[in-house]
């Protein structure tokens, strides 16, 4: 779970449900949950540390280093848990490796492991819309992990999110620009059987004979520019590039 806490700099902290107890108030059946800090969240943090270490970057300090152990009681409507619409607790996106043990079906709903989070990607996904649970804490957590690993670009559908690193970064070069140009020219393997890559090819270049890639490069402003250029050259749609400070 994600738990809203005022003492958190980010507004939300990871938590686990350590106990739950049915209760009735004014004739309404409710559930009293006991939430404690979750030490396992550090496994996600360590992935960002490892990624940054491999990039020969500076030492890493997670934004949960100063989080103190806690225990908090939250009373909820059981239906809110199923719909994940409670104001102060949200379902976490857990990796596919997560295994829930036990016969408590309601707890499985609370845990709700994600089948879309990629365990090898810092922050879980390159594109936020791939998250099973897309809400404020999930977005903040993914962006912060990626920022801590010096990954400043994240997609959310066709929108590119850039988090200012406030330092020079080796993200822009002719070689890197060429990689994204080639990706745009070659296309990415279509998910639909028997589909072609013609949508990725501009009218002024012949389609190359080499096989298309089945993976997409990480989000980058070069990718956004290349996608916009190819859409414009195909004449299929108008494109607007907006920059928000």
C-alpha positions in Angstrom: 0.0 0.0 0.0 0.9 3.7 -0.3 -0.1 5.6 2.8 -0.5 9.4 2.9 1.5 10.9 5.7 2.0 14.6 6.5 5.5 13.9 7.9 6.7 12.6 4.5 8.4 15.1 2.2 6.8 13.4 -0.7 3.3 13.0 0.9 3.3 9.2 0.6 5.2 6.4 2.2 5.2 2.6 1.4 3.3 0.5 4.0 2.2 -3.0 4.6 -1.1 -4.2 6.1 0.0 -6.0 9.3 -3.5 -6.6 10.7 -7.1 -6.1 9.8 -10.2 -6.3 11.9 -13.9 -6.1 10.8 -15.9 -3.5 12.7 -19.3 -1.9 12.6 -20.1 1.8 13.0 -23.6 3.2 12.9 -24.8 0.0 11.3 -22.1 0.1 8.5 -19.6 -2.7 8.1 -16.1 -1.3 8.0 -12.5 -2.7 8.1 -9.9 -1.5 10.5 -6.4 -1.8 9.0 -3.1 -1.6 10.9 -0.4 -0.3 8.6 3.3 -0.4 9.2 6.4 0.8 7.3 7.5 -1.6 4.6 11.3 -2.3 4.6 11.0 -4.3 1.4 10.7 -1.1 -0.6 14.5 -0.8 -0.5 14.7 -3.5 -3.1 13.3 -1.0 -5.6 15.7 1.6 -4.4 18.6 -0.7 -4.8 17.8 -1.2 -8.5 18.2 2.5 -9.0 21.5 2.4 -7.0 22.8 -0.4 -9.2 21.8 1.3 -12.4 23.5 4.5 -11.3 26.6 2.6 -10.2 26.9 1.0 -13.6 26.8 4.4 -15.1 29.7 5.5 -12.9 27.6 8.2 -11.3 27.8 9.7 -7.8 26.7 7.9 -4.7 23.0 7.5 -4.2 20.8 8.4 -1.2 17.2 7.3 -1.4 14.4 9.7 -0.4 13.2 7.2 2.2 16.5 7.0 4.1 15.1 9.2 6.9 11.7 7.4 7.1 11.1 6.3 10.7 9.2 3.1 11.6 5.5 3.8 12.1 2.2 2.1 12.9 -1.1 3.7 11.8 -4.7 2.7 12.0 -7.0 3.4 9.0 -10.7 2.6 8.9 -12.0 2.0 5.5 -15.1 0.8 3.6 -14.1 -2.7 2.2 -15.6 -1.6 -1.2 -13.1 1.3 -1.3 -10.2 -1.3 -1.2 -11.6 -3.2 -4.1 -12.0 0.1 -6.1 -8.8 1.6 -4.9 -10.4 5.0 -4.4 -9.5 5.7 -0.8 -8.0 9.2 -0.3 -5.3 8.1 2.1 -4.3 4.7 0.9 -3.5 3.5 -2.6 -2.6 0.2 -4.1 1.1 -0.3 -4.9 2.4 -1.6 -8.2 4.3 -4.8 -7.2 6.8 -6.6 -9.5 5.7 -9.8 -11.2 8.0 -11.7 -9.0 5.8 -10.9 -6.0 4.1 -14.0 -4.5 1.3 -13.7 -2.1 1.0 -16.6 0.4 -2.2 -17.5 2.2 -5.9 -18.0 1.6 -7.2 -14.6 2.4 -8.8 -13.4 -0.8 -9.4 -9.9 0.5 -5.7 -9.5 1.3 -5.0 -10.5 -2.3 -7.2 -7.6 -3.4 -5.3 -5.3 -1.1 -1.9 -6.5 -2.4 -3.0 -6.6 -6.0 0.4 -7.5 -7.6 1.0 -6.0 -11.0 1.5 -8.1 -14.1 2.8 -5.2 -16.1 5.6 -3.8 -14.1 8.9 -4.8 -15.7 11.4 -5.9 -13.0 14.4 -4.9 -15.1 13.4 -1.3 -15.6 14.1 1.4 -13.1 10.8 2.7 -11.8 9.0 -0.3 -13.1 8.2 1.0 -16.6 9.4 3.5 -19.2 5.8 4.5 -19.9 3.7 5.3 -16.9 0.5 4.2 -18.6 1.8 0.6 -18.3 1.4 0.8 -14.6 -1.5 -1.2 -13.3 -2.3 1.4 -10.7 -1.8 4.9 -12.0 -2.2 7.5 -9.3 -0.3 10.2 -7.5 2.0 8.0 -5.3 2.7 5.6 -8.2 3.7 8.4 -10.5 5.9 10.2 -7.9 7.6 6.9 -6.9 8.4 5.9 -10.5 9.7 9.4 -11.4 11.8 9.7 -8.2 13.4 6.3 -8.8 14.3 7.2 -12.3 15.6 10.6 -11.3 17.8 9.0 -8.7 19.2 6.7 -11.3 19.9 9.7 -13.7 17.0 8.7 -16.0 15.4 12.1 -16.5 12.9 11.1 -19.3 9.7 9.1 -18.8 6.8 8.7 -21.1 3.1 8.8 -20.3 1.5 7.8 -23.6 2.5 10.4 -26.2 3.7 12.9 -23.6 7.3 13.0 -22.5 8.0 14.0 -18.9 11.5 15.5 -18.3 12.7 16.1 -14.7 15.4 18.7 -14.6 18.6 17.1 -13.2 20.2 20.5 -12.5 23.6 19.2 -13.9 25.2 18.4 -17.2 24.3 14.9 -18.5 25.7 12.9 -21.4 22.3 12.6 -23.1 22.8 14.5 -26.3 25.1 13.6 -29.1 25.1 13.0 -32.8 25.5 9.2 -32.1 22.5 9.1 -29.8 20.4 11.2 -32.2 21.3 8.7 -34.9 20.0 5.8 -32.8 16.6 7.4 -32.5 16.6 8.3 -36.2 17.3 4.7 -37.1 14.6 3.5 -34.7 12.1 5.8 -36.3 13.1 4.7 -39.8 13.2 1.0 -39.0 10.2 0.9 -36.7 9.4 -1.3 -33.8 8.1 -4.8 -34.3 4.2 -4.4 -34.5 2.2 -6.1 -31.9 -0.5 -7.0 -34.4 0.2 -10.2 -36.5 0.9 -9.6 -40.2 1.1 -5.8 -39.6 3.7 -3.8 -41.5 6.0 -1.0 -40.5 5.0 1.4 -43.2 3.7 3.9 -40.7 7.2 4.4 -39.5 8.8 5.1 -42.9 8.9 8.6 -44.3 8.1 9.1 -48.0 11.6 10.2 -48.8 13.5 7.1 -47.7 13.3 3.6 -48.9 12.5 0.9 -46.4 15.6 -0.9 -45.3 15.8 -4.7 -45.7 17.2 -5.2 -42.2 14.7 -6.6 -39.6 12.9 -4.2 -37.4 13.7 -4.2 -33.7 11.3 -5.8 -31.2 12.3 -3.3 -28.4 12.0 0.4 -28.2 14.8 2.7 -27.0 14.2 4.5 -23.6 12.1 7.7 -23.7 14.1 10.7 -25.0 13.4 14.1 -26.4 15.0 12.8 -29.6 12.3 10.2 -29.8 9.6 12.8 -29.4 11.1 14.9 -32.1 11.5 12.0 -34.5 7.9 10.8 -33.9 6.6 14.3 -34.6 8.7 14.7 -37.8 7.6 11.3 -39.2 3.9 12.0 -38.5 4.3 15.4 -40.2 6.0 13.9 -43.2 3.3 11.3 -43.6 0.7 14.1 -43.5 -1.5 12.0 -41.2 -2.0 14.5 -38.4 -1.0 17.8 -37.0 1.6 17.8 -34.3 2.3 20.4 -31.6 5.4 20.4 -29.4 4.8 22.2 -26.2 7.3 23.0 -23.5 6.3 23.5 -19.9 8.7 25.0 -17.4 
